[in-house]
C-alpha cells in the first residue's frame, strides 16, 4: 500500500482505485508533485504557530506555552500518517488527544486549534483530503470518523469544504478528490454532509494551458465526473438542486466545452464523451446550455469545429 510516509506521492495502487481503459486516465494523479522532505526535519513541517497561544485561557506562563507548542508539534504528522495508512484506532486516539488540548482554548479558538491540527498550513490540504489521496480498505471508516469529530465540534462545514491554497491545486476540495478517485459511496456521503458542489479547482495543474503537466476538466465536480466517464456521479450532482450546471470556469467554459476539449478523436474515448454530452443536455434544466459562449466567444459546437474534434462536432 502506497502511503506518503513511504513514497510521498499520495498515490494508490490499481487494485484500490481501478480506472478501466475506456475511462479517461489522468496523465498524473492529482497532487503528485509533493516535495520530499528530510525525514529528520519532517517534524518541523506544519507545526502550530506560536500565535495560537494568544488564544489560550490557562497558559499565562510563557515557558508553559512553549512546552505546549513542543508537545503538539508532531501531532499533525501523526494524524496525517494515521489517515493515509488507514489506521482508525490511532486516529481516534489522536483526535481524543487534540480534543483534550482544545479545552485550554476559548470556544472560538478551540475550533481554530482543531482545524489547524487537521490541516497542512503550507498547502491547505486537510487530513480528509489526505485520506482520499490514499485510498485503502479503511478509507470509508476514516472519513466517517473525521466528519463525526468535526461535526461534534461544530466546524464540519469549514472542514469538509476546505480547499487547497497551494498554487498547483488551488481550489481543489475533498469532493474533487473523491470523484477523481472514483469513490462513489464517499462522494454521496460527503455531499449528504454538506460538501459544496459549485466549487472550482483553479490551480495550475487544472489549466488547459498546462495539459502536458496536469489535467484540464473544467474545474467543477460535475465537469470532472463527466470528463472521467462517471455517469452515476453526474446524475447524483445534476439531481441536486444547488448544482449550477451553467457554471463557467476561468476560461468561460461550461461542462460541455470541457467535454469537447478533452476529446481525443479516438472512437472508444469519443463514445463516452458523446454519452456524457447527451446525458447532460437531455437532463439539464437550462435548454440553452449549448448556446453559452466561452471567453473566446465560442459555443461548444464552434469549439469542436475550431479544434477539429470531428466526431463530437458531427454529433452536436
SVG drawing of the C-alpha trace seen along z (x, -y; Angstrom):
<svg xmlns="http://www.w3.org/2000/svg" viewBox="-35 -37 52 42">
<polyline fill="none" stroke="black" stroke-width="0.4" points="0.0,0.0 1.5,-3.3 1.5,-6.0 3.2,-9.3 5.4,-8.0 7.0,-5.6 6.6,-7.2 5.3,-10.7 3.2,-10.7 -0.3,-10.2 -0.9,-7.5 -3.0,-4.4 -2.4,-1.0 -4.5,0.1 -6.5,2.6 -7.6,-0.1 -8.6,-2.7 -9.2,-0.9 -9.7,-3.0 -10.8,-1.0 -9.3,-1.6 -12.5,-3.1 -12.2,-5.8 -10.1,-8.9 -7.0,-8.2 -5.2,-11.2 -1.7,-11.7 -0.7,-12.1 -2.9,-11.6 -3.9,-14.8 -1.5,-16.1 1.5,-14.0 4.1,-16.8 4.9,-16.5 8.3,-17.9 10.1,-15.1 11.4,-16.3 14.3,-15.2 12.8,-12.7 14.9,-14.2 13.1,-17.5 9.6,-16.4 8.5,-17.1 9.1,-20.7 6.6,-20.9 3.3,-22.4 4.0,-22.8 1.5,-25.0 2.1,-28.7 3.1,-30.3 0.3,-32.8 -2.2,-30.2 -1.0,-30.7 -2.6,-34.1 -6.0,-32.3 -5.1,-30.1 -7.2,-30.5 -4.8,-29.0 -1.4,-29.3 -0.3,-32.6 3.3,-31.3 5.3,-31.7 7.5,-28.7 4.4,-26.6 3.1,-27.9 6.4,-27.0 6.2,-23.5 2.6,-23.2 3.9,-24.1 6.6,-21.5 4.2,-18.8 1.8,-19.3 4.5,-19.8 4.3,-16.3 0.6,-15.6 -0.4,-16.8 2.2,-14.5 0.9,-11.6 -2.7,-12.3 -1.8,-12.6 0.0,-9.3 -3.0,-7.6 -5.4,-8.7 -3.1,-7.8 -2.3,-4.4 -5.9,-3.6 -5.4,-3.3 -8.7,-4.1 -7.6,-3.2 -4.6,-5.6 -6.8,-8.3 -9.4,-8.0 -6.7,-8.2 -5.0,-11.2 -8.3,-13.0 -9.0,-12.4 -5.7,-14.0 -6.3,-17.2 -9.9,-17.3 -8.5,-17.3 -5.9,-20.0 -8.6,-22.2 -10.2,-22.6 -7.3,-25.0 -8.7,-27.5 -11.6,-29.8 -14.5,-28.4 -13.7,-30.1 -10.0,-29.5 -10.6,-25.8 -12.2,-25.4 -9.3,-27.2 -6.9,-24.9 -8.6,-21.7 -8.9,-22.9 -5.2,-23.7 -4.3,-20.2 -6.2,-18.7 -4.8,-20.9 -1.5,-21.4 -0.7,-25.1 1.5,-25.3 -0.9,-23.8 -4.3,-23.9 -4.6,-20.1 -6.8,-18.6 -6.5,-15.1 -9.8,-14.4 -8.1,-15.1 -5.1,-13.1 -7.3,-10.1 -8.9,-10.3 -5.5,-10.6 -4.5,-7.3 -7.5,-5.0 -7.4,-1.7 -10.0,0.6 -10.3,-1.6 -10.8,-4.9 -14.6,-5.0 -14.2,-4.4 -11.6,-7.1 -13.8,-9.6 -16.7,-8.8 -14.5,-9.3 -13.2,-12.7 -16.6,-14.0 -18.2,-12.9 -15.4,-14.6 -15.7,-17.9 -19.5,-17.8 -19.3,-17.2 -17.1,-20.3 -19.2,-22.4 -16.8,-23.0 -17.9,-20.4 -18.8,-22.9 -15.4,-24.6 -13.6,-21.3 -15.4,-19.4 -15.3,-22.4 -11.7,-23.4 -9.7,-24.0 -6.1,-23.8 -4.3,-27.1 -1.1,-25.9 -0.9,-27.3 -0.8,-24.0 -4.0,-22.6 -5.6,-25.8 -9.4,-25.5 -9.4,-21.7 -11.6,-20.2 -12.3,-16.8 -15.2,-16.4 -13.0,-16.8 -10.6,-14.2 -13.3,-11.7 -14.7,-12.0 -11.2,-11.7 -10.6,-8.6 -14.0,-7.2 -15.3,-6.7 -19.0,-6.8 -20.1,-5.9 -17.8,-8.6 -18.9,-11.2 -22.6,-10.6 -21.7,-10.7 -19.8,-13.9 -22.5,-15.5 -25.1,-14.5 -22.8,-16.0 -22.7,-19.4 -19.9,-19.3 -20.4,-22.3 -21.0,-21.3 -20.2,-24.6 -16.5,-24.8 -13.8,-25.3 -10.3,-23.9 -8.3,-26.6 -4.7,-25.6 -2.1,-25.4 -2.5,-21.6 -6.0,-22.0 -5.3,-24.7 -5.8,-23.9 -2.6,-25.8 -0.7,-23.1 -2.2,-19.9 1.2,-18.2 1.6,-18.7 -1.8,-18.2 -5.4,-17.6 -8.0,-20.1 -11.6,-19.2 -13.4,-22.4 -12.7,-23.0 -16.1,-21.8 -17.0,-18.5 -19.7,-18.0 -17.3,-18.6 -14.7,-16.3 -17.2,-13.5 -18.3,-14.0 -14.8,-14.1 -13.8,-10.9 -16.8,-8.9 -18.7,-8.6 -22.4,-8.8 -23.7,-7.8 -21.9,-10.8 -23.1,-13.1 -26.6,-12.0 -26.1,-12.5 -24.8,-16.0 -27.4,-17.1 -30.2,-15.9 -29.0,-18.3 -31.0,-21.5 -28.0,-23.6 -25.8,-22.4 -25.3,-25.2 -25.0,-23.3 -24.4,-26.5 -21.3,-27.4 -18.4,-28.6 -14.7,-28.1 -11.8,-30.6 -11.9,-30.4 -15.7,-30.7 -16.1,-27.1 -19.1,-25.1 -19.1,-21.4 -20.0,-20.9 -16.9,-23.0 -14.8,-20.8 -16.1,-17.6 -15.2,-18.9 -11.8,-20.0 -10.8,-16.6 -12.0,-14.7 -9.0,-12.9 -10.6,-11.7 -10.4,-8.1 -13.6,-6.2 -13.7,-4.4 -12.9,-7.7 -15.3,-9.6 -18.1,-7.2 -18.2,-8.1 -17.7,-11.8 -20.7,-11.8 -22.8,-9.8 -21.9,-12.3 -22.6,-15.3 -26.0,-13.8 -26.8,-12.9 -26.2,-16.4 -28.1,-18.3 -31.1,-16.0 -31.4,-16.4 -30.2,-20.0 -32.9,-22.5 -31.3,-25.1 -32.2,-24.2 -29.9,-26.9 -26.8,-25.4 -25.3,-24.6 -25.7,-28.3 -23.4,-29.6 -20.1,-31.0 -16.7,-30.9 -14.2,-33.8 -13.3,-33.2 -16.9,-33.7 -17.3,-30.0 -20.2,-27.7 -19.3,-24.0 -20.1,-23.3 -17.9,-26.1 -15.1,-25.0 -15.4,-21.5 -15.1,-22.9 -12.1,-25.1 -10.3,-22.2 -11.1,-19.7 -13.0,-17.4 -14.9,-15.9 -16.9,-13.0 -18.2,-15.3 -18.9,-18.0 -20.9,-15.6 -22.9,-14.5 -23.6,-18.1"/>
</svg>
